[in-house]
């Protein structure tokens, strides 16, 4: 069963797997501070704009403070197609690599960390949570998000997707405002049970 769950893990880019400089040094990121995503690393321009909108607003409340609002306002600021419900652009197939500026939609995702003599778990999305990918390094995904545990300020968070044991998530790539409508094309859900 564990092998099946591993087969369904999404593909994420890591600074150690051939694309140098995907993540700024971890020492430069804390809950309310992070450097902008560089524009010269070859990421799609819309992705960089979406991620940097959130970076530029760390420690601020965007709109009503809901997680969805951060993603919607980031898309709007970037000149991307607006969200349609919980659809934030082009749905990425499971095989496609995540990049900074991609938007993750979580639904009841449980992450379990088992350390000697201690077990902890968190649920992301009860029932839903929206976050923007900021960086991936050493298998950890740093996201930009708001409305976390009642804190409606934009902040970073770090998730280890190898510890995800259940739930559904969808990952979207921003598309130009004149691109195909959100939700058109292939529909894929990542599920772990």
Backbone as a printed PyTorch tensor [residue, N CA C, xyz], in Angstrom:
tensor([[[  0.8190,  -1.1910,   0.0000],
         [  0.0000,   0.0000,   0.0000],
         [  0.8660,   1.2590,   0.0000]],

        [[  1.9710,   1.2350,   0.7500],
         [  2.8530,   2.4070,   0.7980],
         [  3.4300,   2.7040,  -0.5730]],

        [[  3.7310,   1.6460,  -1.3500],
         [  4.2610,   1.8740,  -2.6940],
         [  3.2210,   2.5460,  -3.5740]],

        [[  1.9310,   2.1500,  -3.4500],
         [  0.8780,   2.7770,  -4.2340],
         [  0.7640,   4.2540,  -3.9000]],

        [[  0.8230,   4.5930,  -2.6170],
         [  0.7290,   5.9930,  -2.2120],
         [  1.8940,   6.7880,  -2.7910]],

        [[  3.0930,   6.2290,  -2.7960],
         [  4.2480,   6.9230,  -3.3580],
         [  4.0770,   7.1530,  -4.8570]],

        [[  3.4480,   6.2130,  -5.5400],
         [  3.2520,   6.3510,  -6.9860],
         [  2.3360,   7.5290,  -7.3140]],

        [[  1.4980,   7.9430,  -6.3730],
         [  0.5580,   9.0350,  -6.6100],
         [  1.0650,  10.3770,  -6.1120]],

        [[  2.2990,  10.4280,  -5.6280],
         [  2.8470,  11.7040,  -5.1690],
         [  3.0480,  12.6170,  -6.3680]],

        [[  2.7210,  13.9070,  -6.2380],
         [  2.9340,  14.8270,  -7.3510],
         [  4.4140,  15.0440,  -7.6080]],

        [[  4.7350,  15.4050,  -8.8330],
         [  6.1140,  15.6870,  -9.2010],
         [  6.4270,  17.1230,  -8.8180]],

        [[  7.4490,  17.3130,  -8.0040],
         [  7.8480,  18.6580,  -7.6140],
         [  9.3080,  18.8620,  -7.9590]],

        [[  9.6120,  20.0700,  -8.3160],
         [ 10.9730,  20.4250,  -8.6940],
         [ 11.8100,  20.5730,  -7.4290]],

        [[ 13.0390,  20.1890,  -7.4540],
         [ 13.9150,  20.3130,  -6.2840],
         [ 15.2460,  20.8610,  -6.7580]],

        [[ 15.8400,  21.6970,  -5.9530],
         [ 17.1230,  22.2950,  -6.3280],
         [ 18.1900,  21.2380,  -6.5510]],

        [[ 17.9730,  20.0370,  -6.0510],
         [ 18.9800,  18.9900,  -6.2000],
         [ 18.7270,  18.0920,  -7.4110]],

        [[ 17.6390,  18.3120,  -8.1760],
         [ 17.3720,  17.3810,  -9.2790],
         [ 17.5650,  18.0000, -10.6560]],

        [[ 18.5490,  18.8570, -10.7990],
         [ 18.9170,  19.2950, -12.1290],
         [ 18.5630,  20.7260, -12.4800]],

        [[ 17.7640,  21.3970, -11.6930],
         [ 17.4510,  22.7870, -11.9820],
         [ 18.0270,  23.6110, -10.8390]],

        [[ 19.1970,  24.1940, -11.0510],
         [ 19.8470,  24.9180,  -9.9580],
         [ 19.0870,  26.1870,  -9.5890]],

        [[ 19.1690,  26.5450,  -8.3270],
         [ 18.6340,  27.8270,  -7.8830],
         [ 17.1380,  27.9330,  -7.8520]],

        [[ 16.4220,  26.8300,  -7.6840],
         [ 14.9690,  26.8890,  -7.6440],
         [ 14.4920,  27.5740,  -6.3830]],

        [[ 15.2230,  27.4230,  -5.3130],
         [ 14.7980,  28.0110,  -4.0540],
         [ 15.8770,  28.9140,  -3.4920]],

        [[ 15.4800,  30.0650,  -2.9690],
         [ 16.4520,  30.8890,  -2.2640],
         [ 16.9500,  30.1350,  -1.0330]],

        [[ 18.0960,  30.4860,  -0.4910],
         [ 18.5780,  29.8070,   0.7050],
         [ 17.5430,  29.8580,   1.8160]],

        [[ 17.3630,  28.7430,   2.5130],
         [ 16.3360,  28.6380,   3.5370],
         [ 16.5160,  29.6810,   4.6370]],

        [[ 17.7230,  30.1190,   4.8780],
         [ 17.9530,  31.0810,   5.9480],
         [ 17.3540,  32.4460,   5.6380]],

        [[ 16.9760,  32.6930,   4.3850],
         [ 16.4240,  34.0000,   4.0360],
         [ 14.9040,  34.0310,   4.1310]],

        [[ 14.2710,  32.9090,   4.4860],
         [ 12.8140,  32.8230,   4.5260],
         [ 12.3650,  32.5590,   5.9560]],

        [[ 11.4160,  33.3740,   6.4360],
         [ 10.7320,  33.0460,   7.6740],
         [  9.2540,  33.3440,   7.4510]],

        [[  8.4620,  33.2570,   8.4850],
         [  7.0160,  33.3570,   8.3240],
         [  6.5740,  34.5920,   7.5470]],

        [[  7.2040,  35.7430,   7.8000],
         [  6.7540,  36.9810,   7.1700],
         [  7.8130,  37.6550,   6.3130]],

        [[  8.8940,  36.9460,   5.9360],
         [  9.9500,  37.5420,   5.1140],
         [ 10.4700,  36.5220,   4.1010]],

        [[ 10.5980,  36.9420,   2.8660],
         [ 11.1490,  36.0830,   1.8200],
         [ 11.5900,  36.9720,   0.6640]],

        [[ 12.7040,  36.6240,   0.0190],
         [ 13.1070,  37.4100,  -1.1510],
         [ 12.1940,  37.0970,  -2.3330]],

        [[ 12.0900,  38.0110,  -3.2930],
         [ 11.2590,  37.7460,  -4.4660],
         [ 11.8320,  36.6070,  -5.3110]],

        [[ 10.9660,  35.9770,  -6.0790],
         [ 11.3950,  34.9590,  -7.0350],
         [ 12.1050,  35.6940,  -8.1650]],

        [[ 13.3450,  35.3280,  -8.4840],
         [ 14.0880,  36.0280,  -9.5440],
         [ 13.4030,  35.8920, -10.9010]],

        [[ 13.4660,  36.9400, -11.6840],
         [ 12.8500,  36.9330, -13.0090],
         [ 13.7370,  36.2840, -14.0570]],

        [[ 14.9850,  35.9990, -13.7310],
         [ 15.9160,  35.4630, -14.7300],
         [ 16.1930,  33.9680, -14.5590]],

        [[ 15.3360,  33.2420, -13.8430],
         [ 15.5500,  31.8030, -13.6650],
         [ 14.7800,  30.9600, -14.6740]],

        [[ 14.0920,  31.6090, -15.6010],
         [ 13.4270,  30.8640, -16.6590],
         [ 12.0250,  30.3750, -16.3230]],

        [[ 11.4610,  30.7930, -15.2000],
         [ 10.0910,  30.4120, -14.8800],
         [  9.1370,  31.2520, -15.7210]],

        [[  7.9300,  30.7220, -15.9910],
         [  6.9660,  31.5250, -16.7520],
         [  6.7020,  32.8600, -16.0530]],

        [[  6.5970,  33.9140, -16.8570],
         [  6.4500,  35.2680, -16.3120],
         [  5.2290,  35.3930, -15.4030]],

        [[  4.1040,  34.7960, -15.8020],
         [  2.9060,  34.8680, -14.9510],
         [  3.1450,  34.2160, -13.6010]],

        [[  3.8450,  33.0870, -13.5950],
         [  4.1450,  32.4240, -12.3250],
         [  4.9570,  33.3260, -11.4080]],

        [[  5.9780,  33.9700, -11.9750],
         [  6.8340,  34.8570, -11.1770],
         [  5.9970,  36.0060, -10.6130]],

        [[  5.1190,  36.5720, -11.4410],
         [  4.2790,  37.6840, -10.9730],
         [  3.3360,  37.2500,  -9.8510]],

        [[  2.7430,  36.0590,  -9.9990],
         [  1.8290,  35.5520,  -8.9640],
         [  2.5780,  35.3500,  -7.6490]],

        [[  3.7140,  34.6660,  -7.7090],
         [  4.4870,  34.4190,  -6.4870],
         [  4.9530,  35.7320,  -5.8640]],

        [[  5.4520,  36.6360,  -6.6800],
         [  5.9920,  37.8830,  -6.1310],
         [  4.9110,  38.8240,  -5.6020]],

        [[  3.6790,  38.7140,  -6.1020],
         [  2.5880,  39.4720,  -5.4940],
         [  2.4450,  39.0620,  -4.0310]],

        [[  2.4430,  37.7570,  -3.7880],
         [  2.3030,  37.2720,  -2.4050],
         [  3.5210,  37.6600,  -1.5710]],

        [[  4.7260,  37.5350,  -2.1410],
         [  5.9470,  37.9280,  -1.4200],
         [  5.8710,  39.4060,  -1.0390]],

        [[  5.4440,  40.2440,  -1.9710],
         [  5.3680,  41.6870,  -1.7220],
         [  4.3560,  42.0430,  -0.6320]],

        [[  3.4380,  41.1270,  -0.3290],
         [  2.3960,  41.4010,   0.6590],
         [  2.5230,  40.5490,   1.9170]],

        [[  3.6930,  39.9300,   2.1230],
         [  3.8950,  39.1620,   3.3570],
         [  3.5990,  40.0480,   4.5600]],

        [[  2.9340,  39.5120,   5.5240],
         [  2.5160,  40.1300,   6.7870],
         [  1.3270,  41.0830,   6.6220]],

        [[  0.7930,  41.1970,   5.4010],
         [ -0.3920,  42.0330,   5.1680],
         [ -1.6170,  41.1450,   4.9770]],

        [[ -2.7900,  41.7050,   5.2050],
         [ -4.0480,  41.0160,   4.9260],
         [ -4.5190,  41.4620,   3.5460]],

        [[ -4.7300,  40.4980,   2.6600],
         [ -5.2050,  40.7990,   1.3100],
         [ -6.7190,  40.5790,   1.2730]],

        [[ -7.4410,  41.6050,   0.8500],
         [ -8.9000,  41.5080,   0.7600],
         [ -9.5110,  41.1260,   2.0920]],

        [[-10.3680,  40.1040,   2.0750],
         [-11.0480,  39.6690,   3.2920],
         [-10.2120,  38.7080,   4.1440]],

        [[ -8.9800,  38.4410,   3.7130],
         [ -8.0910,  37.5790,   4.4880],
         [ -8.2570,  36.0940,   4.2310]],

        [[ -9.1600,  35.7140,   3.3440],
         [ -9.3450,  34.2960,   3.0350],
         [ -8.2210,  33.8070,   2.1240]],

        [[ -7.8940,  32.5380,   2.2290],
         [ -6.8020,  31.9650,   1.4350],
         [ -7.0780,  32.1030,  -0.0630]],

        [[ -8.3260,  31.8800,  -0.4730],
         [ -8.7120,  31.9810,  -1.8800],
         [ -8.4600,  33.3860,  -2.4080]],

        [[ -8.7270,  34.3860,  -1.5720],
         [ -8.5910,  35.7780,  -1.9980],
         [ -7.1560,  36.1150,  -2.3560]],

        [[ -6.1970,  35.5800,  -1.6180],
         [ -4.7860,  35.8210,  -1.9440],
         [ -4.4860,  35.3320,  -3.3540]],

        [[ -4.9030,  34.1170,  -3.6760],
         [ -4.6470,  33.5730,  -5.0160],
         [ -5.3610,  34.3960,  -6.0800]],

        [[ -6.6100,  34.7520,  -5.8330],
         [ -7.3800,  35.5410,  -6.8050],
         [ -6.7310,  36.8990,  -7.0600]],

        [[ -6.3370,  37.5900,  -5.9980],
         [ -5.7210,  38.9110,  -6.1610],
         [ -4.3390,  38.7950,  -6.8140]],

        [[ -3.6080,  37.7190,  -6.5360],
         [ -2.3050,  37.5050,  -7.1810],
         [ -2.4910,  37.2900,  -8.6840]],

        [[ -3.4840,  36.5010,  -9.0680],
         [ -3.7700,  36.2890, -10.4930],
         [ -4.1590,  37.6070, -11.1610]],

        [[ -5.0310,  38.3540, -10.5100],
         [ -5.4820,  39.6370, -11.0460],
         [ -4.3050,  40.5880, -11.2450]],

        [[ -3.4570,  40.7050, -10.2370],
         [ -2.3020,  41.5960, -10.3050],
         [ -1.3280,  41.1790, -11.4070]],

        [[ -1.2170,  39.8710, -11.6210],
         [ -0.2840,  39.3440, -12.6160],
         [ -0.8030,  39.4710, -14.0440]],

        [[ -2.0720,  39.7990, -14.2050],
         [ -2.6550,  39.8460, -15.5420],
         [ -3.0530,  38.4780, -16.0550]],

        [[ -3.2600,  37.5530, -15.1200],
         [ -3.6510,  36.1860, -15.4800],
         [ -5.1720,  36.0700, -15.4890]],

        [[ -5.6320,  34.9780, -16.0530],
         [ -7.0570,  34.7010, -16.0580],
         [ -7.5380,  34.5610, -14.6130]],

        [[ -8.6720,  35.1750, -14.2650],
         [ -9.1520,  35.0860, -12.8870],
         [ -9.6170,  33.6830, -12.5270]],

        [[ -9.6900,  33.4400, -11.2350],
         [-10.1660,  32.1490, -10.7460],
         [-11.6380,  31.9710, -11.1100]],

        [[-12.0120,  30.7240, -11.2860],
         [-13.4060,  30.3600, -11.4870],
         [-13.7180,  29.3270, -10.4170]],

        [[-14.2900,  29.7790,  -9.3070],
         [-14.4620,  28.8870,  -8.1640],
         [-13.0910,  28.5290,  -7.6170]],

        [[-12.8160,  27.2310,  -7.5380],
         [-11.5100,  26.7760,  -7.0620],
         [-10.6020,  26.3520,  -8.2120]],

        [[-10.8320,  26.8930,  -9.3910],
         [ -9.9890,  26.6290, -10.5570],
         [ -9.1800,  27.8940, -10.8120]],

        [[ -7.8370,  27.7440, -10.8170],
         [ -6.9470,  28.9020, -10.8620],
         [ -6.0830,  28.9670, -12.1210]],

        [[ -6.5100,  28.3200, -13.1960],
         [ -5.7380,  28.3130, -14.4270],
         [ -5.7680,  26.9380, -15.0470]],

        [[ -4.6240,  26.5310, -15.5950],
         [ -4.5250,  25.2190, -16.2470],
         [ -4.1920,  24.1680, -15.1940]],

        [[ -5.0420,  23.1580, -15.0970],
         [ -4.8170,  22.0570, -14.1660],
         [ -3.5950,  21.2570, -14.5990]],

        [[ -2.6410,  21.0850, -13.7020],
         [ -1.4340,  20.3410, -14.0480],
         [ -1.6830,  18.8440, -13.9280]],

        [[ -1.2880,  18.0680, -14.9370],
         [ -1.3480,  16.6180, -14.7720],
         [ -0.3320,  16.2040, -13.7120]],

        [[ -0.5490,  15.0470, -13.1450],
         [  0.3010,  14.5760, -12.0560],
         [  1.7710,  14.5070, -12.4520]],

        [[  2.0510,  14.3070, -13.7170],
         [  3.4400,  14.1550, -14.1730],
         [  4.1630,  15.4880, -14.3670]],

        [[  3.4420,  16.6090, -14.3410],
         [  4.0690,  17.9010, -14.6100],
         [  4.6840,  18.4940, -13.3450]],

        [[  5.8620,  19.0600, -13.5060],
         [  6.6160,  19.6300, -12.3940],
         [  5.9760,  20.9080, -11.8820]],

        [[  5.9330,  21.0590, -10.5650],
         [  5.4300,  22.2800,  -9.9460],
         [  6.4930,  23.3580, -10.0310]],

        [[  6.0580,  24.6080, -10.1760],
         [  6.9610,  25.7560, -10.2340],
         [  6.4910,  26.8350,  -9.2580]],

        [[  7.3860,  27.7310,  -8.8560],
         [  6.9370,  28.8760,  -8.0710],
         [  5.8280,  29.6130,  -8.8300]],

        [[  4.7900,  30.0230,  -8.0910],
         [  3.6540,  30.7020,  -8.6980],
         [  2.5090,  29.7890,  -9.0650]],

        [[  2.7370,  28.4700,  -9.0600],
         [  1.6190,  27.5490,  -9.2410],
         [  0.7340,  27.6390,  -8.0040]],

        [[ -0.5360,  27.3240,  -8.1640],
         [ -1.4960,  27.4470,  -7.0640],
         [ -2.0150,  26.0550,  -6.7090]],

        [[ -1.9240,  25.7420,  -5.4160],
         [ -2.3680,  24.4370,  -4.9120],
         [ -3.7200,  24.6090,  -4.2360]],

        [[ -4.6580,  23.7420,  -4.5850],
         [ -5.9540,  23.6860,  -3.9110],
         [ -6.0070,  22.3870,  -3.1110]],

        [[ -6.0150,  22.5080,  -1.7910],
         [ -6.0370,  21.3590,  -0.8860],
         [ -7.4740,  21.0610,  -0.4640]],

        [[ -7.7630,  19.7870,  -0.2790],
         [ -9.0380,  19.3710,   0.2830],
         [ -8.7730,  18.2430,   1.2700]],

        [[ -8.9030,  18.5690,   2.5560],
         [ -8.7360,  17.5860,   3.6330],
         [ -7.4470,  16.7800,   3.5010]],

        [[ -6.3240,  17.4420,   3.2950],
         [ -5.0290,  16.7720,   3.1580],
         [ -4.3980,  16.6080,   4.5430]],

        [[ -4.1130,  15.3840,   4.9010],
         [ -3.4940,  15.1180,   6.1970],
         [ -2.0250,  14.7700,   5.9890]],

        [[ -1.1810,  15.4310,   6.7690],
         [  0.2590,  15.1990,   6.7730],
         [  0.6180,  14.6420,   8.1400]],

        [[  1.3530,  13.5170,   8.1540],
         [  1.7210,  12.8780,   9.4170],
         [  3.2310,  12.7890,   9.4910]],

        [[  3.7780,  13.2620,  10.6060],
         [  5.2190,  13.2040,  10.8780],
         [  5.4100,  12.2660,  12.0560]],

        [[  6.1120,  11.1830,  11.8230],
         [  6.3550,  10.2220,  12.8900],
         [  7.8320,  10.2750,  13.2430]],

        [[  8.1100,  10.8010,  14.3980],
         [  9.4730,  10.8370,  14.9210],
         [  9.5380,   9.8660,  16.0880]],

        [[ 10.7220,   9.4260,  16.4550],
         [ 10.7970,   8.5350,  17.6140],
         [ 10.1220,   9.1760,  18.8280]],

        [[  9.2310,   8.4200,  19.4420],
         [  8.5310,   8.8290,  20.6660],
         [  7.5570,   9.9860,  20.4640]],

        [[  7.2570,  10.3300,  19.2120],
         [  6.3470,  11.4490,  18.9790],
         [  5.6990,  11.3160,  17.6020]],

        [[  4.4280,  11.5960,  17.5480],
         [  3.7290,  11.6100,  16.2630],
         [  2.9230,  12.9070,  16.2020]],

        [[  3.0290,  13.6090,  15.0790],
         [  2.2360,  14.8160,  14.9090],
         [  1.5690,  14.7750,  13.5460]],

        [[  0.4280,  15.4240,  13.4640],
         [ -0.2460,  15.4900,  12.1710],
         [ -0.9260,  16.8440,  12.0390]],

        [[ -1.0530,  17.2680,  10.7890],
         [ -1.7950,  18.4840,  10.4860],
         [ -2.7210,  18.1800,   9.3190]],

        [[ -3.8220,  18.8790,   9.2810],
         [ -4.7410,  18.7780,   8.1520],
         [ -4.7600,  20.1290,   7.4550]],

        [[ -4.5370,  20.1090,   6.1680],
         [ -4.5450,  21.3300,   5.3570],
         [ -5.7900,  21.2760,   4.4860]],

        [[ -6.6610,  22.2350,   4.6870],
         [ -7.9070,  22.2560,   3.9370],
         [ -8.9990,  21.5340,   4.6730]],

        [[ -9.7300,  22.2480,   5.4870],
         [-10.8380,  21.6510,   6.2240],
         [-12.0700,  22.4760,   5.9540]],

        [[-12.7750,  22.3630,   4.8740],
         [-12.5100,  21.3450,   3.8690],
         [-11.5230,  21.7640,   2.7920]],

        [[-11.3200,  23.0980,   2.5580],
         [-10.4550,  23.5400,   1.4630],
         [ -9.4350,  24.5650,   1.9470]],

        [[ -8.2950,  24.6020,   1.2640],
         [ -7.2850,  25.6310,   1.5100],
         [ -6.5520,  25.8810,   0.1950]],

        [[ -6.2120,  27.1430,  -0.0520],
         [ -5.5190,  27.5500,  -1.2670],
         [ -4.1690,  28.1440,  -0.8880]],

        [[ -3.1040,  27.7730,  -1.6080],
         [ -1.7710,  28.3120,  -1.3520],
         [ -1.0200,  28.4390,  -2.6660]],

        [[ -0.0190,  29.3080,  -2.6680],
         [  0.8110,  29.5600,  -3.8440],
         [  2.1850,  28.9500,  -3.5920]],

        [[  2.6970,  28.1880,  -4.5590],
         [  4.0400,  27.6140,  -4.4350],
         [  5.0540,  28.7500,  -4.4830]],

        [[  5.9790,  28.7330,  -3.5250],
         [  7.0630,  29.7210,  -3.5000],
         [  8.3790,  29.0630,  -3.8990]],

        [[  8.7140,  27.9480,  -3.2640],
         [  9.9930,  27.2900,  -3.5380],
         [  9.9260,  25.8340,  -3.1140]],

        [[ 10.7940,  25.0510,  -3.7030],
         [ 10.9380,  23.6500,  -3.3360],
         [ 12.4170,  23.3770,  -3.1440]],

        [[ 12.7580,  22.8460,  -1.9960],
         [ 14.1520,  22.5580,  -1.7100],
         [ 14.2190,  21.3640,  -0.7740]],

        [[ 15.0700,  20.4100,  -1.1090],
         [ 15.2680,  19.2180,  -0.2840],
         [ 13.9500,  18.5110,   0.0120]],

        [[ 13.0400,  18.4960,  -0.9600],
         [ 11.7710,  17.7900,  -0.8040],
         [ 10.7120,  18.5470,  -0.0240]],

        [[ 11.0330,  19.7380,   0.4440],
         [ 10.0650,  20.5490,   1.1880],
         [  9.5170,  21.6380,   0.2820]],

        [[  8.2150,  21.8530,   0.3450],
         [  7.5680,  22.8670,  -0.4720],
         [  7.2270,  24.0510,   0.4280]],

        [[  7.7730,  25.2120,   0.1130],
         [  7.4210,  26.4340,   0.8210],
         [  6.2910,  27.0950,   0.0470]],

        [[  5.2160,  27.4010,   0.7580],
         [  4.0520,  28.0250,   0.1320],
         [  3.8240,  29.4060,   0.7240]],

        [[  3.1000,  30.2200,  -0.0190],
         [  2.6470,  31.5320,   0.4210],
         [  1.1380,  31.4170,   0.5830]],

        [[  0.6240,  31.8490,   1.7360],
         [ -0.7820,  31.5970,   2.0480],
         [ -1.2760,  32.6040,   3.0740]],

        [[ -2.5890,  32.6670,   3.2350],
         [ -3.1690,  33.4430,   4.3330],
         [ -4.3550,  32.6710,   4.8810]],

        [[ -4.8460,  33.1150,   6.0270],
         [ -5.8990,  32.4320,   6.7830],
         [ -5.4290,  31.0460,   7.2230]],

        [[ -4.3630,  31.0600,   7.9960],
         [ -3.7990,  29.8410,   8.5640],
         [ -4.0070,  29.8990,  10.0690]],

        [[ -4.7390,  28.9340,  10.5990],
         [ -5.0580,  28.9040,  12.0350],
         [ -5.6380,  30.2390,  12.5000]],

        [[ -6.4820,  30.8230,  11.6600],
         [ -7.1380,  32.0730,  12.0100],
         [ -6.3290,  33.3330,  11.7380]],

        [[ -5.0490,  33.1950,  11.3710],
         [ -4.2120,  34.3520,  11.0650],
         [ -4.4230,  34.7030,   9.5960]],

        [[ -5.0200,  35.8530,   9.3500],
         [ -5.3990,  36.2440,   7.9850],
         [ -4.3490,  37.1040,   7.2940]],

        [[ -3.1130,  37.0230,   7.7470],
         [ -2.0070,  37.7360,   7.1040],
         [ -1.2710,  36.7920,   6.1590]],

        [[ -0.7410,  37.3340,   5.0730],
         [  0.0430,  36.5240,   4.1400],
         [  1.3050,  36.0580,   4.8610]],

        [[  1.5860,  34.7820,   4.7350],
         [  2.7230,  34.1750,   5.4220],
         [  3.2400,  32.9760,   4.6460]],

        [[  4.4380,  32.5510,   4.9940],
         [  4.9890,  31.3390,   4.3980],
         [  4.5970,  30.1430,   5.2610]],

        [[  4.6990,  28.9910,   4.6620],
         [  4.5110,  27.7260,   5.3670],
         [  5.3120,  26.6760,   4.6270]],

        [[  5.7200,  25.6340,   5.3120],
         [  6.5250,  24.5800,   4.6980],
         [  5.8030,  23.2520,   4.8680]],

        [[  5.6730,  22.5240,   3.7600],
         [  5.0120,  21.2170,   3.7750],
         [  5.9340,  20.1670,   3.1810]],

        [[  5.9200,  18.9990,   3.7880],
         [  6.6800,  17.8550,   3.2930],
         [  5.6630,  16.8930,   2.6810]],

        [[  5.5710,  16.8830,   1.3660],
         [  4.5550,  16.0780,   0.6990],
         [  4.8110,  14.5820,   0.8070]],

        [[  6.0050,  14.1830,   1.2150],
         [  6.2410,  12.7520,   1.4590],
         [  5.4860,  12.3090,   2.7140]],

        [[  5.0220,  13.2580,   3.5280],
         [  4.2710,  12.9410,   4.7440],
         [  2.7520,  13.0340,   4.5380]],

        [[  2.3140,  13.3240,   3.3080],
         [  0.8730,  13.4000,   3.0390],
         [  0.3150,  11.9890,   2.9660]],

        [[ -0.6660,  11.6900,   3.8100],
         [ -1.2060,  10.3340,   3.8880],
         [ -2.6390,  10.2350,   3.3730]],

        [[ -3.3380,  11.3630,   3.2510],
         [ -4.6990,  11.3120,   2.7240],
         [ -5.1060,  12.6970,   2.2350]],

        [[ -6.2010,  12.7250,   1.4870],
         [ -6.7400,  13.9800,   0.9940],
         [ -6.5870,  14.1170,  -0.5050]],

        [[ -7.0830,  15.2220,  -1.0110],
         [ -7.0240,  15.5220,  -2.4390],
         [ -6.3780,  16.8790,  -2.6400]],

        [[ -5.6440,  17.0060,  -3.7310],
         [ -5.1190,  18.3130,  -4.0840],
         [ -5.0890,  18.4410,  -5.5880]],

        [[ -5.1970,  19.6880,  -6.0200],
         [ -5.0820,  20.0200,  -7.4320],
         [ -4.0990,  21.1690,  -7.5280]],

        [[ -3.2950,  21.1560,  -8.5820],
         [ -2.2920,  22.1990,  -8.7760],
         [ -2.5600,  22.8550, -10.1270]],

        [[ -2.5580,  24.1940, -10.1160],
         [ -2.8850,  24.9680, -11.3100],
         [ -1.7300,  25.8710, -11.7040]],

        [[ -1.5470,  26.0360, -13.0020],
         [ -0.5720,  26.9660, -13.5560],
         [ -1.3390,  28.1900, -14.0610]],

        [[ -0.9460,  29.4020, -13.6600],
         [ -1.6220,  30.6030, -14.1690],
         [ -1.5610,  30.6600, -15.7000]],

        [[ -2.6460,  31.1440, -16.3040],
         [ -2.6900,  31.3010, -17.7590],
         [ -3.0170,  32.7570, -18.0790]],

        [[ -2.5810,  33.2410, -19.2430],
         [ -2.8850,  34.6310, -19.6240],
         [ -4.3920,  34.8700, -19.6390]],

        [[ -4.7880,  36.0810, -19.4060],
         [ -6.2130,  36.4060, -19.3510],
         [ -6.9160,  36.1280, -20.6700]],

        [[ -6.1660,  36.0310, -21.7680],
         [ -6.7720,  35.7040, -23.0570],
         [ -6.6150,  34.2260, -23.4060]],

        [[ -6.1710,  33.4060, -22.4400],
         [ -5.9730,  31.9720, -22.6790],
         [ -7.2740,  31.2050, -22.5830]],

        [[ -7.1570,  29.8860, -22.5940],
         [ -8.3320,  29.0330, -22.4790],
         [ -9.0030,  29.2490, -21.1270]],

        [[-10.3030,  29.0690, -21.0560],
         [-10.9990,  29.2840, -19.7920],
         [-10.5470,  28.2950, -18.7290]],

        [[-10.5090,  28.7270, -17.4580],
         [-10.1550,  27.8020, -16.3930],
         [-11.1220,  26.6340, -16.3960]],

        [[-10.6010,  25.4720, -16.0720],
         [-11.4450,  24.2990, -15.9640],
         [-11.6320,  23.5510, -17.2620]],

        [[-11.1900,  24.1210, -18.3880],
         [-11.3570,  23.4040, -19.6420],
         [-10.2410,  22.3850, -19.7830]],

        [[-10.5230,  21.3210, -20.4750],
         [ -9.4980,  20.3050, -20.7020],
         [ -9.5060,  19.2260, -19.6360]],

        [[ -8.3630,  18.6070, -19.4750],
         [ -8.1890,  17.4500, -18.6150],
         [ -8.4720,  17.7740, -17.1510]],

        [[ -9.2120,  16.9120, -16.4820],
         [ -9.4720,  17.0390, -15.0420],
         [ -8.7780,  15.8820, -14.3420]],

        [[ -7.8780,  16.1960, -13.4390],
         [ -7.1610,  15.1660, -12.6920],
         [ -7.1880,  15.5510, -11.2390]],

        [[ -7.4210,  14.6070, -10.3760],
         [ -7.3380,  14.8300,  -8.9240],
         [ -6.2540,  13.9230,  -8.4010]],

        [[ -5.4330,  14.4460,  -7.5110],
         [ -4.4440,  13.6440,  -6.8380],
         [ -5.0730,  13.1430,  -5.5620]],

        [[ -5.1410,  11.8420,  -5.3760],
         [ -5.7460,  11.2840,  -4.1790],
         [ -4.8010,  10.2830,  -3.5550]],

        [[ -4.7590,  10.2960,  -2.2680],
         [ -3.9890,   9.3210,  -1.5130],
         [ -4.9030,   8.6840,  -0.4860]],

        [[ -4.9580,   7.3820,  -0.4750],
         [ -5.7800,   6.6900,   0.5250],
         [ -5.0010,   5.5590,   1.1110]]])
